Amino acid sequence: MHLDLTGKKIIVTGASSGIGFAISESLLKSGATVALHYNSGKNGIELLLEKYKNAIAYHADLSKTENCISLFEKIEKEFDKIDMLVQNAGIFEEHATHISNENWLEIWQKTIKINLDAVGILTKLSIEHYKRNQGGRIVYVASRAAFRGETEENLAYAASKGELVSLARTVYRSFGKYGIHFIYFGTRFYRNSNGRGIYIKTWNRKPDQRIFNKKAYTARRYCSHCKSDCCRIYGSRHRKHH
C-alpha cells in the first residue's frame, strides 16, 4: 500500500527512536515533509536526515515550557502551514514509594512536565494554528496504562497517560467543529527492532507480529469516516468512538 503525502507538513515529537522513529520514517516514505523533534538522542534523527531529503531536525528539551513554545513557533514559521502534530515524546521513569519524598516528587514532576505539560501547550498552539488554517490533525500516543493502570513503580507515567486521553477526548468535544481531528492510540507492549519497526500485542492479548504501520491511520484514514469525530486505536485494531 502506498500513500502519497506529498505536500503535507507534519511534526513528530520524540522522533529519534521507537514509535516516534517508526511513525516518522513511514510518513517520510510517503512524501510528507516531517519536522523531527529530538532531545538527548540523535542517532535515529541522523539516520533519517541522511536517508530522506524531506526530513528536518529540531532540538528541544520539552521539560521547559518556553522550549515547547519556541519549537512550535520556529516550525510554524518555516512550514507556514502545519497539517498534523504527532505527540509522541514521553518518559517512563520508575519511582517506587519507598524512596525519599524528594526523589519521588522529582520524578513525578519531571514526568508530568514532559508527558503532559508539553503535550498541553503544544495542543493549545496547534489548535490556534488549525483555527487559522481551516483545520488540522493531532495524534496522541497514549498507553495501556491509561486504561488498566500501571505497576506501583510507575504512578506518574500512568497518571500522565490517563490525563492525556482525557485531553484528547476534550479536544474532540470542543474543537471538532473547527475541522480539528485527532487520534489517540496505545499498544499493550512494544519493542524496538533497531529502530526499524514496532512489534505489538493487541489489547485482547492475541499476539500480532506485523509491523505496526501507523501511517495507515494517521494519514489516510484520519477520522475521515467520522467527520471530525475521534478514533481510538487499541493495538492493531481501529475503532470509531462516538
C-alpha positions in Angstrom: 0.0 0.0 0.0 1.4 3.4 -1.0 0.2 6.7 0.5 1.0 9.9 -1.3 1.5 12.6 1.4 3.5 14.9 -0.9 2.9 18.5 0.3 1.8 17.5 3.8 3.8 19.1 6.6 3.9 17.1 9.9 5.6 17.4 13.3 6.6 14.3 15.2 7.9 14.8 18.8 10.3 12.2 20.2 11.3 11.1 16.7 14.7 9.7 17.4 13.7 6.2 18.4 11.0 3.7 19.0 7.4 4.6 18.0 8.4 8.1 17.0 11.1 6.9 14.7 8.7 4.3 13.1 6.0 6.9 12.5 8.5 9.4 11.1 10.0 7.0 8.6 6.6 5.9 7.5 5.5 9.5 6.9 8.8 10.4 5.1 8.5 7.4 2.8 5.0 8.6 1.8 6.4 12.0 0.8 5.5 14.2 3.7 7.8 16.9 5.0 8.5 15.9 8.6 9.8 18.1 11.4 11.7 15.6 13.6 11.9 16.6 17.2 14.6 15.1 19.5 16.2 15.9 22.8 19.1 13.8 24.0 19.3 11.0 21.4 20.2 11.9 17.9 21.4 8.7 16.2 17.9 7.9 14.7 17.5 11.5 13.6 20.8 11.5 11.8 19.8 8.3 10.0 16.5 9.8 8.8 18.2 13.0 7.7 20.7 11.0 5.7 18.1 8.9 4.1 15.3 11.4 3.4 15.6 14.9 1.9 12.2 15.8 3.3 13.3 15.4 6.9 14.2 18.4 9.1 15.6 18.1 12.6 14.7 20.3 15.6 16.2 20.0 19.0 14.2 21.0 22.2 14.0 19.9 25.8 10.3 19.7 26.3 10.5 19.7 30.1 10.7 23.5 29.7 7.6 25.3 28.6 9.5 28.1 26.8 11.2 25.4 24.7 7.9 23.9 23.7 6.6 27.3 22.5 9.8 28.2 20.7 9.9 24.8 19.0 6.4 25.1 17.6 6.8 28.8 16.6 10.0 28.0 14.7 8.4 25.1 12.8 5.3 27.2 12.2 7.4 30.0 10.7 9.3 27.6 8.4 6.4 25.4 7.4 3.8 28.2 7.1 1.0 25.6 7.4 1.1 22.5 9.6 -1.1 19.6 8.7 -0.5 17.3 11.6 1.1 17.1 15.0 2.1 13.7 16.4 2.5 14.0 20.2 4.8 11.1 20.9 7.6 12.4 23.2 7.5 11.0 26.7 9.5 9.4 29.5 9.0 6.3 31.6 10.9 6.5 34.9 10.3 4.4 37.9 9.8 6.0 41.4 8.8 3.4 43.9 7.1 4.7 47.1 9.9 3.5 49.3 12.3 6.2 48.1 12.5 9.6 49.7 9.7 12.1 49.2 12.0 14.5 47.5 13.3 11.9 44.9 9.8 10.6 44.4 8.3 14.0 43.7 11.2 15.0 41.5 10.5 12.1 39.1 6.7 12.7 39.3 7.1 16.4 38.3 9.6 15.6 35.6 7.3 13.0 34.1 4.3 15.3 34.2 6.2 18.2 32.6 7.3 16.1 29.6 4.3 13.7 29.3 1.5 16.1 30.0 2.5 19.8 30.3 4.4 19.8 27.0 1.6 18.0 25.3 -0.9 20.5 26.7 1.0 23.6 25.4 1.6 22.0 22.0 -2.1 21.1 21.8 -3.0 24.8 22.5 -0.6 26.1 20.0 -1.7 23.6 17.3 -5.4 24.4 18.0 -4.7 28.1 17.4 -2.8 27.3 14.2 -5.5 25.0 12.9 -8.3 27.5 13.6 -6.4 30.0 11.3 -5.9 27.3 8.7 -9.3 25.6 8.4 -8.4 22.5 10.4 -5.7 20.0 11.1 -4.9 16.8 12.9 -3.4 15.8 16.3 -2.2 12.3 17.1 -1.7 11.4 20.8 0.5 8.4 21.7 -1.2 7.0 24.8 -0.6 3.8 26.6 -2.3 0.7 28.1 -1.6 2.5 31.4 -4.4 5.0 30.6 -7.0 2.2 30.7 -5.8 -0.5 33.1 -3.2 1.3 35.3 0.5 0.5 35.7 2.8 -1.1 38.2 3.4 0.5 41.6 6.8 2.0 40.4 5.1 4.0 37.6 2.4 6.1 39.2 3.5 9.3 37.4 3.5 7.6 34.0 0.1 6.1 34.4 -1.4 9.4 35.6 0.1 11.3 32.7 -1.2 8.9 30.1 -4.7 8.8 31.7 -4.9 12.6 31.6 -3.6 12.6 28.0 -6.5 10.5 26.9 -8.9 12.8 28.7 -7.3 15.8 27.0 -7.6 14.2 23.6 -11.3 13.5 24.1 -11.9 17.0 25.2 -10.2 18.4 22.1 -12.7 16.3 20.1 -15.7 17.6 22.0 -14.7 21.2 21.9 -12.8 21.7 18.6 -14.1 19.1 16.1 -16.4 21.9 14.7 -13.3 23.7 13.5 -12.1 20.8 11.4 -9.6 19.7 14.1 -9.4 15.9 14.1 -7.5 13.6 16.5 -6.5 10.0 17.2 -5.1 8.5 20.4 -3.7 5.1 20.4 -1.9 2.8 22.9 -0.2 -0.5 22.5 -0.2 -3.3 25.1 3.5 -3.9 24.7 6.1 -2.8 22.2 9.7 -3.4 21.4 12.0 -1.5 19.1 13.7 -3.7 16.4 16.7 -1.5 15.9 14.6 1.5 15.0 13.0 -0.4 12.1 9.6 -1.4 13.3 7.3 -1.7 16.3 6.0 -5.1 17.3 2.9 -5.2 19.4 0.3 -7.3 21.2 -3.3 -6.2 20.9 -5.5 -5.4 23.8 -7.2 -8.8 23.7 -3.8 -10.4 24.3 -3.6 -12.1 21.0 -0.1 -11.6 19.5 0.2 -9.6 16.4 3.6 -9.8 14.8 3.0 -7.4 12.0 4.9 -4.2 11.9 2.5 -1.6 13.3 2.2 0.7 10.3 0.8 3.8 11.9 0.7 5.9 8.7 -2.4 4.0 7.6 -4.3 5.6 10.4 -2.6 8.9 10.9 -2.7 10.0 7.3 -5.1 8.0 5.1 -8.0 7.1 7.5 -7.6 10.0 9.8 -11.2 10.1 11.0 -12.4 10.8 7.5 -15.4 8.5 8.1 -16.2 10.2 11.3 -16.2 13.8 10.0 -14.4 15.3 13.0 -15.3 12.6 15.4 -12.5 10.9 17.3 -10.9 7.5 16.7 -9.2 5.1 19.1 -6.6 2.5 18.1 -6.1 -0.4 20.5 -3.1 -2.4 19.4 -3.7 -3.0 15.7 -7.5 -2.6 15.9 -9.1 0.6 14.8 -12.5 1.6 16.3 -14.8 4.6 16.0 -15.7 6.3 19.2 -18.8 8.4 19.5 
